[in-house]
Amino acid sequence: MIGTTLLRGVGTDVAGTRDSLVQRVTHFEGLKTNARLPLHIKCKKGRRRGDMRATNPSLRVEATIETNPGLNGGLPPSAKTVTLESVANNSATPLSPNSAKRHADENIRDEARRQGLANPPNTFSAKYVPFCPGIETDEEYSIDEVVYRSKSGALLDVQHDMAALKKFDGAYWRDLFDSRVGKTTWPYGSGVWSKKEWVLPEIDDDDIVSVFEGNSNLFWAERFGKEIVGMSDLWVKHCGISHTGSFKDLGMTVLVSQVNRLRRLGKPLLGVGCASTGDTSAALSAYCAAAGIPAIVFLPANRISIAQLVQPIANGALVLSMDTDFDGCMRLIKEVTTELPIYLANSLNSLRLEGQKTAAIEILQQFDWEVPDWVIVPGGNLGNIYAFYKGFQMCKELGLVDKMPRLVCAQAANANPLYRAYIDGYESFKPVTALPTFASAIQIGDPVSIDRAIYALQNSDGIVEEASEEEIMDVCAQADSRGMFTCPHTGVALTALLKLRKRNIIKPSDRTVVVSTAHGLKFTQSKVAYHSSELPDISSRFANPPVQVGADFSSVMEVLKQKLSLQ
């Protein structure tokens, strides 16, 4: 491996954190540490690889330092090895200028610059190309161009220089990404930007707009798996545990960062606009507010929750409420952005998918780079199912893993054009008029990313399922009563899981990940109505309404004995 040296030593406490050890150990004569250095610890005596603490004075420790791929030359011949023993606890050993301690007058961006972590020499690149698999074309565009479709009207895709990325093997990338988890180092504290080389490699770190999104919880759904679907290895990737409460943050940090870059380059962009059923507008308005960029939001009137509506308002966006559905808002925003220098933020813009794909990479990281059997993703405009495919596929192509999971796209029955196309063998696709659904963010009848979604599913042996409104609300109630607090979109995915388990397509022992795309706290209105049995045409058979009881001891005891089955 280019730029690798082995450090050996005996340490009583080799380091408290990865950063502090990196900054001390990498003080080589002749080496300017101008890039993030992943650190690999291998402790003998059976300690786990990656353990950062070695408190036994006799413990032999071996560490490998590898330079960042942006540091082309690796270690120079004149570099001297510094032992762990000499730097771990020796206060007489001078720290390099890359001291871990932040200066009083600097922020984390300044700290990254001083340590040489910001903007290392870059050997990677990306560009827009038409999304037309199997068709050769020399049409391409710079990422710095404002363009959303090809000359023929096809969607664009962000294409990375895979040859450059392949110069480093899968183990390198696994270790690099793992070394950045849990840090506050700018910008790698973000689950998205910790994969910067695979997302937007050429952007200046000073242009990045991030609230350290990503790194979301992947939890074992033990009770639901055991009691409802008879599974022992069911997991939920909770992308809704995020800054604005949905997975949309993952893509919006990339898009708004690029807009920030374009404005600094002198592009005459007045602001960023989107059509939204709620979550996109929340993410856009938050990131634009953080960057000081105007946000313009087109919302369908009376079709989103109050929690979703208040977010763009609170973040200072210009909110236009329209008497139409999402598809009507989308048509209008596309017309407006052709007339005014407003950057389009919907998933028609492929930049967002570069951030969203990092959730797939995170799943692999969280499973110690083992591939799950199934990943179930709710689908509306259908960009996210392609983003997950792209993340998994890049990991396979670059050698981080050796296979792909099977993908499932779950749609609400009231907005199910992809499901209908799937049942028809993808022979034809017809947009539908989306009917109201509790899963409001996927109430889309004419999805922009239909071609991307079909490609992803066909290349992952994928399946499409649907969920009725009653199925959505019932399974949410079942999940909530077993420790979750699910959004209706997660309910769509859980319904798909239930159906695939009943048909024994998903086996009891299959490791399965359900992607939760938003936080349940955004949808309390529908939950209250369900448990109050106030939803039309829904029986609310798992409702758990409050019990009215008199304010006296005997009344309380009577209810408790009844409800708790006490004698």
N, C-alpha and C positions, 0 to 999 in steps of 0.2 A: 504493500500500500504506500502511495506517495506520502512523504512527510511523516513517517512513523518512527518513534524512538521508544525504547523500553527503559523505564525507570525502576530501580529496585532499592529497597531500603527497609529498615526496621523502624516501626513507629509506635509510640505509646498512644498517640491519638492523631492519626495521619491527617484528618481534616474533619471539621464539623459540617461543612457543606461542599458540594461539588465546585461551586464558584471559587471559594477561597483556595481550594487546592489547585485548581486550574491556574489561578492568578499567581500563586507562588511557584508552582512546579514549572510553569512555562517560561520562567525567566532564564532563557538560554542566551549565552553570549552569541551575538550575531543574528539572532532571530527577532524580528519585530512582530510582536503578536498583534496583528491588525485584523484578526478574524476570530469569530467564536470557535473555541476548540472543544470538541467533545472529549470527555474523559472516560476511559474504560478502566475500571478497577477489577482486578482478579485477586482475591484474597485466598491464600492457602488455608489449610486446616478446615476446609469445608464451608467457608463463609460464601454467601451468595455473590455472584458477579454483580458489581454495581453498588455493593455495600460501601458507604462512605465513612464508616467509623471502624477503626481497628484499635481497641483499647488494650489488647494484650501486648505487653512490652516485647515479648519474644515472637510476635506474629510477623511472619514474612509477608510483605505486600509487594505485588507487582502491578504497575500501572502502565498503560499505553496511552500516549498522547498522539492524536492525529490532527493534522492541520485541516482547516476548512477547505472545501474544494475551490473556493475563490482564491486561496493562497497558492498560486501556481507552482512556485518553486519548491514547496515543502521545506524541510529543515536544511539550512546551508551546511556545507562541509565543516565550517568552523564552529558549528553549534556544540556546546558542551552540555553533557547530561548533568542534571542536578538531582541528587537523590532525595527521596521522600524524607529520609532521616534528617537531612540537613535543613529542610525547610518546614517540616510539619509543626514543630514546636519551638524552633530556635528564634527567639525574638531578636537575636543579633543579625539574623539574615534579613537584609534590606528588602522591602517590598518593591516591586517594579512600579512604574507609573500606573500600571493597571491595578492599583489597589482596590480591594473590595469595598472599602469605606467611601461613601459618597461625600464629596465636599459640601460644605454648608451652603454654598451659593449656587449649587447646580441641581438640575432636575434629572430625571432618568434618561432623557434624550441626551443631555450634556454628558452624563456619566458614560453612556454608550460611546459617544464620540471620543472621550478621553481615553477610554479603555481600548479604543480601536475596534470596537465591535460593530459600529455603524458603518454601513456601506463599504464592506470589504470589496476588493477587486472581484468583478463578476465575470464568470465564464458562461453563464446560462442566459437563455433568451426565450421569448414567447411571441407569438404573432396570431392575428386572426386569419382563419381560412374558412372557406365555405363548408358547412356541414353537409357533406354529400358522400357518405361512405361508399367505397367501391368505384368512385368516379375520379379519375385523375384530373387535376386542374393546377395551373400555376398561379391562380388568383390568390393574393394574400394582401394583408393590410397590417400596418404598424398598430400596436396596442395604443399608441398615442393619437390615432385617428378616431374621429367621432363617426362611427359607422356601425349599423346594426344588422344589415343584410347584405348578401352578395349581389352581384350584378343581375343574377337570375332570380333574385328574391328569396334565396335560401337563407336559413339561419346561419350565423357564424359560430365557429368554435375556436377556443383558445388552444393553439397547438404549441407544445413545448419542444425544445431542441432535445429530443430523446437521446441522440448520439452523445451529446455533452453530458447528460445526466448518467448515461450508462458507463461513463469512464470510472464511476465509483460504484462498487458492488452493493448488493442489498444489505449486507451487514453494516456497511458504512452509513447508509441512510437510516437504518433502524437505530443505530447508536447515536447519530446526530440528532434525530428527532427526539429520542428518549432523553438526551442530555439537556434538552430545553424545557422539559415539562416541569411545571411548578415554580418557574422563575419569575422575577420581576424585571429581568433584563429587557430593555427596549430593543426591538418590538416582540421578542420571542416569548414574552409572557402570555401572548395570545395563542390560543390553540390553532388559529389560522396562520398567523405569521411565523409560528415556530416551524412551519413548512414553507417558508417564503420562497425557497428555490423552486418549489413545485407550483407556486401560486402566481406570483407576479415578480419574477426575479430581478427585473431591471429598475424597479421603483426605488427612489431614494427613501431611506428610513424616515427622513424629516417630513416626507409627504404622507406618511401612513397615518390614518385616523383609526384609532383602536381604543376599545375599552377592555382589552384583554378578554375578548369573547372566546367561546369554545371551551375546550377541556371540560365538557359537560359530563354529568354523572351517567355511568352505565351500571345499573343495579340489577341484582338477581330478584326476579319477581317470584319468590318462593311459594307463597300461599296461593296466589292466582294460578301459577303453573301447576301446582299439585292438585288443587281442589277443582279448578274450572276446566283445564285442558289436559290434565294428566301428564305433565311434563316435569322433568327434573332440571332442565338446563335452559330455562326461559329468562331472557334478559330484556330490559327496557333501556334504550339510549335516550336519555331525557334532554333533548336539545332545547326544550322550553325553559330549562334552568339557564337563563341567559339574560343579558342586560335589559332587553325589552320584552322578554318572555316568549320568544319564539326562535326557531332555527334561522329566521331571516337575517339575524345579526351576522351570521357567518359569511353570507354573501355581500351584505351591505358594507362591511368594513373594507372589502376589496374595491367595490364600485366607488364609494365616496373617496377612498384614498386616491384612486386614479383620477377622479374629478379634481381633487385637490392638486394633484400633479399637473393636470392640464391647465388649470387656472394659473398656476405658478409659471407655466411655460408660455403664458400669454394667450391661451385660447379664450375667446369671448363668450364664456358660458355664464348665463345669468343665474342659473340654479339647476336643481335636479328635480325631475317630476316623475310621478308614478300614478298608475291606477291601482286601487287596492281594495281587497275585502277585509282589511284591518291590519294584519301583521306586517305586511310590506311597508305600509305607511308609517307604522310605529318605528320600525328599524330605520327607515330612510330619515325620518324627522330627527331621531336621536343622533345619528351620526353626522347629519348636516349641521345640527345645532352644535355639536362638539367641534366641528371644523369652521363654524361661522359661515356656512354656505346656505343660501335660501333653498327651502324645500317646498314643492308644490304638490298637493295630494288631491286626486280625484277619487271620491268615495261614493258608492251607491247608497242612497238615502235609506235609512231604516232597515239595513240589512247586515249590520255588524253590531257587536256588543258595545255597551257603554265603555267598558274598559279599553277596548280597541280604539274607540273614537277619541277618548280623552288623551291618549298618548301623543298623537301628532299635534293636537291643540296645545297641550302643555309644553311641547318642545318648540313651539313658535312657528310651526309650518302654516302655509297658506292652504286651508282646507276648503275644497269645493265639494259640497254635497249635492249629488245629482239624482234625479228621478229616473234611474235606469239600473241595470245590473252591472256586474263586473265587466262583461264583454262590451257593454255600451261605453263604460268609462275607458276601457282599453282603446276602443276605436277613436275616442276623442283625444286621448293623450297622444296617440301616434300622429294624429293630424296636427295637434298643437306643436309638437316637437319638430315637425317639418317646416313650420313657419317661424318659430322662435328658437333662439340658442339656449334651449333647455335640454339638459342631458337626460335621456330616458333610462329609468331605473328598473323597469320590469324585467322579467326573466327572458324577454326577447333579447336583452343584453346579456351576452354569455359570460361577462366578467363575474357576475354573482355566483355562477356555478363553480368557479374556481375556489371560492371560499367554502361553498357548501360541500364540496367533495372532501374537505378535510375531516368531516364527521366520520366518513368511512375509514379514513386512515386512523383516526382516534380509536374506533372500535377495535381495529387490529392491534393497536398499541395496548389497549386496555385488556386484551386477551393474550398479552405477551406474544404478539405476532402469530397467533393461531387463528385460522379462518373459521368463522361460524358457518353452519350449514345453510341457514336461511336469514335473510334480512327483509323485513316487511316495512314498506314506506307508504304513508298516505299520499294520494296524488290528486292534484287539481289542475294546475297549469303545466304540470308534469316535468318541470325542470329538475326537481329534486331527485327523482328516480334515476335520471341520467347522471346527475352529479355523483350519486353514490356509486353507480356503475363506473364512472370515470376514476374515482378515488381508488376503488378496489382494483381496477384494471391497471392503473399506473403502478400500484404496489406489486402486482404480479409481473408486469413487464420489466420492472427494474429490479426484480429478484428479492423483494422483501418477503414475499410469500410465494407459494407455488400453485395456488388455485384460487378460484373465485367462489363466493357464496352464490346460492340461487336467490334471485330477487323476486319479491312480490310487490306489486303495486295495488293498493287498496283504494277504491273509490266509493263515494256515497252514491247510492242507487238513484238519487235525485239529480245527480250530475255525473253521468257515467259513460261518456263517449269512448274512452279507452277500453272499458270493459266490453262494450258492445262490439268494438273492433276486434278484440281478442276472441270473443265467442265466434266471430265470423272468420277466424283464422287470419286476421289482418288483411283480408282481401280488399276491404274498403274502409274508409273512415268518413263518418258523417257527424258534423257538429250537432249538438242537441241544445234545446232551450233548458238551461239549468233551473230546476225548481228549488224552492227554499229548502235548506238543510241546516241542522244544528252545527254541522261542520262547515261553517260559513266561509272559511278561507279556501276551501276546495269546491265552492259552488261556481264552477266554471264549465261551460258547455262547449267552448271552442278553444281548447288549450293551445298555447303557442308552441309548446315543445312536444307535440304529438310525435313527430318524426324521431326526435331524440329518444323519447320514451320507448317507442317500438324497437328501435335499434338496441337499446340497453336490455330490454327484456328478451329479445331474440338471441342475444349474445351471452345471456346468463341463464338460459333455460328457465326463463321467468314465467310467472303466473300473474293474472289479474283477477281480483275478486271485488265484490261490491257489498255494501251494507245498507239495510233499510234504516229509517229514522228510529224505529222502535229498537232494532238491534243495537244501534249506536248507543242510545241512552241506557238500555238495560246492561250492556257490557261495561259501560262506564261506571254504573252503580255497583256492579259486581267487583270491578277493579278497585274502586274507591273503598269499599267495605273490607278490602284486604290490604289496605295500607297505601294505595296510590291516591292520586287526585288528578284524574286524567281530563284532558281536553277532548271534545267530541272527535277531533281528527285522529287522536290516538284510539278512540273507540272504533273508528272505521278500521284501523289496522288490527285491533284486537278481534273484531268480528271476522276479518279475513282469516286470522289465525284459528279461531274456533271452527270455521267451516273447513279449513284444510286439515285440521286435526280429525274432525268427524269423518272425513273421507280417507283418513290415514295417509294422506300425501306427506304431511309433516309427521314424523315418527315421534314417539314419546321421548326418546333419548337425543333427538336432534337438537344441537345448540342453535337456538333461534333468538334473533334480536328484533324487537318491535321498536321502531323509531317513533318517539313521541315528539311532535313538532312544535307544540306550544304548551304553555303552563295552564293548568286547570283554573287558576284564579282569574283568568281572562273570561271565563264562561260560567260565572256563578249564577247568572240569571236563569239559564236553562237547568242547572242543577237544582236550584230552589224550586222551580216550577215542577220538575220531575218528582221531587220528594214531597211536594204539596199535592201531587196528582192533579195538576192543572194543565197538562199538555194534551191538546186535542188528539184523539185517535191513538193515544199511547196509554197502555194500562198501568204503567209504573209499578210493575210487579215486585220490584226490589226497593220500593220507596221506604224511607226510614224517617217519618215525620216526628216532630217533637211530641211528647206526651203531655197533655194538659192535666195538671194535678193540683189539688187544693194545697194551700200553704199551711198544712198542719201535719204533725208527725204520723198519725195513723193513716192518712191518705197516702203519704209518701211511702210508708212501709208496705201498704197494700200493693201499690204499683211495683215496688222493687221485688216483692215476693213473687208476683205474677210474672214479671219480665225476666227475673233471674232464676225462675223455677225453684224457688226456695220453699221448703215445707213449713 
